[in-house]
Amino acid sequence: MIPMPRLPVSCLVLTVFASTMPVVFAGDASTPTTSNNVEAAAAGADNAVLVGKVVHVYDGDTIKVQLSSGPIVVRLHSIDTPEHDQPWGPEATAALARRVQGRQVSLDVVTQDSYERLVADVFVGDESINAWMVQQGDAWAYRHYLDDDRFCSWEAEARAAGRGLWSKPPDTWHAPWQWRAAGRGESVEYTDYSEETAANCMAAMPVRPQRTDPAAPVSNAGKPGAGAAAPGHLPSADCVIKGNISSSGRIYHLPGSAAHDKTNIDESRGERWFCTEAEARAAGWRPTRGQ
């Protein structure tokens, strides 16, 4: 997968509009997903949140979701699970299937990847499935694409507890991204993760966000109270809408709401203040559900 920046939904629409040829994803030749479906899904979600039913689980980090506009393939953001031919690959797939197969999910869209899949944070109710997979030891924190360092802490906790893939011998702990590279014929020297720490994982992230409390819950209502406003960047009297960034995505909170009171803005992480809801939406933020 090629790294891509988080894009506002308007950019997603422009990206997929340029492609009208059907795209068949590996492992699902019988039911192709077209880029037109992705276009319709993106265009129909002005705040980049989609709702649909999971109709197929390809592996531990990829699912098919049936939207009203048609089926789309979704890659779970921030995580990477063992491949089918890798130790714990089948178990990771089974774990995700038990959690989401046939259920309604909310998709907090992050971007579109090079395979024209939507990359998203996936929720069942208020539960982050992305976070749950790592916490259960069924997935790795995908260091190259992380923007929330809690995934590193959750992975470290699962490894220390011997959950999921971490219950296997350490010599089987091959990172999926290295396993795929080896499968492509590249010369790979597998990293020894037997002494891995949350700090090492965080150091491998492309951007170092402010460290957050790994005990804080992940929900689709936003992350409470992580970080603080940078000195000298307090809002003006007219610009008091809080633009928060968390594992739930980019969410804005209106004055008077409980989340607004609990949320602090850390501009060093890209969080910001907005003067109007229209400004927040145009910048790629969405409201808290029910707001």
HELIX and SHEET records of a PDB file:
HELIX    1   1 VAL A    9  PHE A   17  1                                   9    
HELIX    2   2 SER A   35  ALA A   43  1                                   9    
HELIX    3   3 GLY A   89  VAL A  100  1                                  12    
HELIX    4   4 ILE A  129  GLN A  135  1                                   7    
HELIX    5   5 ARG A  143  TYR A  145  5                                   3    
HELIX    6   6 ARG A  150  ALA A  161  1                                  12    
HELIX    7   7 GLY A  164  SER A  167  5                                   4    
HELIX    8   8 PRO A  170  THR A  172  5                                   3    
HELIX    9   9 PRO A  176  GLY A  183  1                                   8    
HELIX   10  10 ALA A  198  ALA A  203  1                                   6    
HELIX   11  11 ALA A  258  LYS A  262  1                                   5    
HELIX   12  12 GLU A  267  ARG A  269  5                                   3    
HELIX   13  13 GLU A  277  ALA A  282  1                                   6    
SHEET    1   A 2 PRO A  22  VAL A  23  0                                        
SHEET    2   A 2 THR A  33  THR A  34 -1                                        
SHEET    1   B 6 GLU A 127  SER A 128  0                                        
SHEET    2   B 6 LEU A 118  VAL A 124 -1                                        
SHEET    3   B 6 GLY A  70  LEU A  76  1                                        
SHEET    4   B 6 THR A  62  LEU A  67 -1                                        
SHEET    5   B 6 VAL A  49  ASP A  59 -1                                        
SHEET    6   B 6 GLN A 104  GLN A 112 -1                                        
SHEET    1   C 2 ILE A  79  ASP A  80  0                                        
SHEET    2   C 2 TRP A 140  ALA A 141 -1                                        
SHEET    1   D 4 ARG A 272  PHE A 274  0                                        
SHEET    2   D 4 ILE A 241  SER A 246 -1                                        
SHEET    3   D 4 GLY A 249  HIS A 253 -1                                        
SHEET    4   D 4 ARG A 286  PRO A 287  1                                        
END                                                                             
